[in-house]
Amino acid sequence: MKRNSFYKNRFVYISLVLLLSFALSSCGKKIRIVDPVELGFSCTVYYNALGGTVNKREIRETYYEPGSFLFMPSGTSNMLIEPIREGYILAGWYKAKTDILDENGKVIAYSFKAEDRWDFAEDRVYDDMSLYARWIPQGKAEYIDAETGLVMFSKNISDKSPVLPLTRAAENLIKKKGYTFAGYFTNPDFTKPFDFSARQINALKPNEKEIEKEIASLYPQINLEKLSESEKILVRTVKNNLYEAYIQEYIENTKSQNIFLKYEKGLVIHVASLEDLRYKGQLSFSGLTVDGEPVDRYSIEKDIDFKGASLVMGESFSGKISGNGHSLKNISLVLNSKPIDKDKEKKLSLFENLEDAVIEDLHIENFVIKINANAGVKVMAAPLAINGKNLSLKNVSLQNIQIDTGRSDDGNAEYLLGDLFVNSENISLANTKGSQFAFTHSSFAKVHRLLTR
């Protein structure tokens, strides 16, 4: 639908600034304020913000010529600026309203009819009238600590800002010392995870293409370029109803809602992707959070495929690795000496040191360790750790483990390998097994075996 006539017709309004006529034939004469009616502006229009304000006033009085289009309050720099009301969003202007009263007869809200919506592109003024602002509540999402009831983060909900998981920057704002954020839930009992895809928020108002599409689907015989008088009435009704449907849908999908945050005691890294293992730009089981604090537990949330990833050895870890029945697969650890390398030893494993730790319900498969050290350099390699002390492994399996120490072992340096650890002390194994181990080494190398295969 087009607005060609909008630009062809005169469009005049006066906002509280009355035209003045000065008859200053001599000093001291009174100024005569001209009635706008005398100038042809005989229609008085009241913009009633209904609890909001238009340029600091709830009601703005303006004057128009009969047959004029009305000015839609907008922008921030004129007398009829975009109205504002704290906690609400403007849904449109209406030429009528119905008061909603409480039991004591006090007005507590207003209702509006679709047919009373004022269309600034089509409607014209012919007599005195009022326009009423229709407000809908500004929905708010509150992210609440379920344990304490404190609101950790809040945001307004709109089509441009729907309810979403928090960004990493926002997650930093909801941190609790000594705790790890563990997910979003619909209730404080954590029985139902919050579904962020449940509400799809469309724009508050339909655009012209959406209106035309709706009309075309309902009345394909209508030519919007050439409307009869009866068709104009029909199209306007469809348009009003479509606006109302959009408003009602928007209200429903932007209702305020609480998202309950679950925290678990201790610092836990939930591993659902390779990126969860990134520390200072490298992938590793570093044993540290992104803030450099010691990790209490790794929780493997999905099968993690390391194919093509460059993994480095973690330093030390004391805590728990919960596999949750998932697999770490296609791991490759590679270490090559350079000709000018002065290191006296080379070590390669998931961890250098594991002490006072528990590993449970974890599968490791297709794990390759390759070391090419210079002659005379001590070499140590094992899948889990170089040094293991005071450890408990339960329901852990290793399959297709390959360790290749290269061709530099001439017997002048130690080559120490292990099926779990190179050095171990006080290791408890329960339902822990390995299969398809392939160690490529010289006859001088020593292999420390803990598993029965």
N, C-alpha and C positions, 0 to 999 in steps of 0.2 A: 504494500500500500504506500502511496507516494504523498509527498507533502508539497507539491508544486505550488499550491495556492498559499501555502504558509509564507513563502517569500514574495508573492505577488501582492498580497494585501498589506495594508498599513498595520503596523504593530507598535502600539504606543502604550506605555504605562507610566504612572507617576507614583513614586514610593515616598510617601510622607513629606515629600518636598513639594509644597504648593507653589504654583506659578504666581509670581508677584508682579503687580503692575504699579509702577511708581509715577505719581504725579508730583513732581518736585519743582513747581513753578516758583516756590519761595521757601526759604528756610523755616523749618518747624512744622511743615505740613505733615499730616498723618499719612502713613502708608496704607493703601487699600489692598487687602488680600482678595484676589479674584477667586470666585467660586469656580472650581473645575468644570462645573456644569455649563457655565457661560462659554467655556472653550470647547464644548462638545464632549467632554469626558464625563458622561452622565451615569456611568456604571461604577458603583463602588464595590470593590472586591476585598474581602477580608481573608487573609491567609492565617489560619488558626493552627498553630503548631501543637496544640493539645498536649501540653506538658513539656514540650520542647521549646526551643527558641529559634527565631529567625533574626539574625543579627541582634541578639541580646533581648529581643522582645518575643513574647508568646504570640501576639497577634500583630500583624502588619496590615495597614489599610492602604489600598492603592486605587487608582482611578483609570478607567479605560473608556474608549469610544465604543458604542454599541457595535457588535459584529466583529470585535477584535479577538485575536488569539490572546490567551493569557501567558504571561511570562512564568516559566517554571523556575522556582528558586533553585539556584545552583551556584557553584563556585564559592569563592571566599572573599571577594573584593567589591561587591555591590550591595545595595540596600536590601535586595532579596537573595541573600546567600543561602547555600544549602543548610536546611535546618538541622539542628543537633539535639539529641536527648541522651543523656548518659544511660548506658545499659540497653539501648534500643537501636534498631536499624529502620530507616525510612522505607516503607514499602510502596508509597504512592500518595496521591492527593485525591480526596473524595468530596463530592458536593453534598453529601448527607452522612449522618452517623446516627447511631442509637446508643443512648447511655445505658450502661450496665450498672445496676445499683446493688448495694449490699442490703442487709436486713434493716439497716437504719435509714435507708434512703440516700446514702452517700454514693456519689459516682465513683466507681472503682476501676472502670474500664470502658471501652467502646467497641461496638461491632459495626461492620461495614458490609454493604452489599456489592456484589460484582458489578451490577448495572450502574452504580453511582460513581464508578472510577472516572476521574477526569483525564481525558486524553489531550495533552497539550498540543499534539500535532493535528488534531481534528476538531476539537470542541471550541466554540466561540461564546463570548459573553454578550448577553442582551439586556441584562437587568442587574440590580444589586444582588450579590450572592456571597456565600462563604465557601472556602475550600478548607477541608480538614486533613491534617497530616495523619496518615495511618502508620502506626509504629508496631513493629514486632520485636519480641525480646531478642537481645543479643546473646546467643548461646555461648556458654563457656565450658571448656573442658578443664577439669581439675585432676591433676595427677597426685594421688593421695598415698602417703605411707600407711599401709594397712595396719601396721603394728601400733603406731602412735596417733593416727588420725590427722596428722599434719599435712597440709597442702604443700607439696614439694615444688610444684610447677603448675602454672595455669596459663591458658591462652583463649582468646576469642575464637569462636567457630564461624567460618563463612565458606562460601564456595571457593575462595582463594586461599583459605587456611583451614582445611578439613582436619579432623582428628587423625593424627598419625603417630607412629612410634617416635620417640624423641630422637633428635640428632645426637651425634656423639658430643657435640658442644653442650647441648642441653642436659645430656646424661651426667656431665661433669657437675651440673648445678644440683643434681638430686643425690649426689653421693653421700653415703653415711660411713663415717670412720669405722673401720673394722668389719664392714659388711660389703656384700656384693649384690648389685641389682640383678634380679633373677626373673623378671618378666612382668607383663601387664595382665590384669585380671578384671572381670566384671564385678566381682564381689570380694569382700575382705577375707573370705575363707579359702580363696584360691581354688575353687572347684571348677571354674570356667574361665579359660583364657579369653582375653578381650579380642574381639574380631574387628580389626580396623577396616575391613572391606565391607562391613555390613551396611554402612551409610554412604551412599553416593550423593554428593551435594551438587545440584545444578545451580545455575545462576538464579537470582531472585526474580528477575524479569526476563521474559522471552524476547528474542530479537526478531527482526522483521522476517528473516528467512524461516524461523521456527513457526511464526504465525502463519505465513503463507503455506508452509508445508501442512500444517494442521487443517487449514481451510481446504486445501486441495484434496486432502485425504477424505474429508467429510463431504465436500461438495465439489467434485471434479468438474461439474458442468459450469461452475461460476468462473467468469473471466474478471480477474481483479482489476484489469485496466478499464473495463467498461461495466460499471455496476449500476443496476437499476435502483430505484429508491428502496424497494423491498429488500433487495440484495444487500444494500448498504446497512440496513437495520440488522439483517441476519449476520453479516460479517462482523459488525460491531458486537453483537451478542457473543459470537464465538470468541472474539478477541478478549472481551471482558472475562469470559469464563476461563480462557486459557491463562490469563494473568492471575486469576484467583487460584487456579490449580497450581501454578508455579509457587505462589505465596504459601499455600497450605503445605506443599511438599517441602519447601524451604524451612518452614517452621518446624515440621516434623523431624527433618534431618539435621537441624542445627540446635535441637534441644540440648540444654546443659546436661552434661553427663560426667560421672565420676569414673576415673580409671584408677584401679588400685594397684599399687606397686608392691611387688614382692621382693624382700631382701633376705639373703641368707647369711648367717654369721660366718665370718672369715672372708678372705679374699680368694675368689674363685674365678678362674678363666673358663668360660663356656666355649668350647671349640666346636663351631658349626661350619667353619670354613677356614681356609689357609690363613686368611687375613687375621683371624683371631690369635694366631701364633706370631704375628709380626711384632718385633721389638727392636726399636732403633733401626728400622729399615731392613732388618733381616728376619727370616723365618727360623724360629727355633723354640724349643721348650726351655726358655730362658730362666724359668722359675721366678720371674718378676712381672709385675703389672706394668702397664704403660707409664705409670708414675714412678716406677722403680722400687715398688714395695714387694716384699717376698710373698709369693703365691702360696696359699694354703692347700688349694686343690685345683686340679684340672678335671673338667667334666666334658667328656667327648659326647657331643649331642648328635652327631651324624657320622657315617662312614667318611673318612677324609682321604682323598686321593692326592698323593704328592707328585704325581707324574708331571715331569717338566719343571718342578719347583726346586729351587736351590735352598736346601736345608743346611743349617750349621749346628754344631754341637752346643747344647746348653751347658752351663757351668755346673751349678749345684742346685739340688732340690731336696727338700724335706717336707713331706706332706702326703697327699693322696692323689692318685690318678684313677678316676672312675671312668672305665670304658663304656659302661652302660650297654654292653653287648656289641659295640660298634668296632669297626676295623680302621687301622692305619695301614694304608697300602701304597705300594710303588714308591717306597722311600729310597732315596739315593744320597749317600754321603761320600763325597770325593775330596781327597787331600793330596796335592802334588807338591813335592819339594822343588824349589828353584835352584839352579846351580850355585847361586850366591847365598843360599839359605844356610844360616849358621846354627839352626835349632839342633839340639842334641837328641830330641825325641819328638815323635808324632803320635797323637792320640785321636781316635775318632769313634764316636758312639752318639746315641741320643743325648746322654748326659755324661759329663765328666765324673760327677759325684752324685750318688743317690744314697742318702742316709736317713734313717728313721722315716721310711716311706712305705706306702701301701699302693700296690697296683692290683686292680681287680676288674674282672669282666671285660677284658680287652683282647682283641685279635690283632696280630701284626703279620702282614703277608707281603711277599715280594720286596725284601729289604736288601739293598746292595751297598756294601762298604768297599771303597777302593782307595788304597794308599800307595802312592809311588814316592818312596823316600830315598834320599841319597844314601849311598853306602856308609855304614858305620853309625846310622841314626837308629835309635831305639824306636820300635813301633808297638803300639798297643791298640787293639780294636775289639769291640764287642757290640751287640745290638742295643742293649739297654743302658749300660754305664761302664765306664772304666773301673770305677770303684763302687762297690755296693756293700752297705753295712746296715744291719738291723732293718731288714726288709721283709715284707710279706707280700707274696704273689698268690692270688687266688683267681681261678678261672681265667688263666692267661694262656694264649696259644701263639706260637711263632711258626710260620710256614714259609718255605722257600727263602732261606736266609743265605746270602752269599757274601763272603769276605775274601777279598783279593789283595794280597800285600805286595804285589809286584815282583820284580826280579832282582832286587838289590840286596837281598839277605845273603851275605857271604859268611855268616857265622860270627862276625866280629861285633855284632850288636844284638841285643835281645829283641825277639819278635814274640809278643805275648798276645794271644787271642782267647776269646771266650764265647761260649754259646749264649750266655746272658751277660756276664761280667768278666773283666780281666782279673780283678781282685775282689774277693767276696768274704764277708764275715757275718755270721748269724743271719742266714737266709732261710725263710720259711716258704715252702712251695706246696700249694694245695691245688690239685687239678690244673697243674701247669705243665704244658707239653710243647714239644717242638718237632718239626718234620722238615725234610728236604733241606738240610744244612749242607752247604758246599763251601769249604775253606780251601782257597788256593794259596799255598805257602811253601816255603822251602822245608827241607828236613830239619833245619835248625830251630824252627819255630815251636813254641809250646802252646798247647790249647787247653784252656781251663773249661771243663765241662761240668754242668750241673744237671742237665736234662737227660732223661733216659729216652732214647729214640728207638 
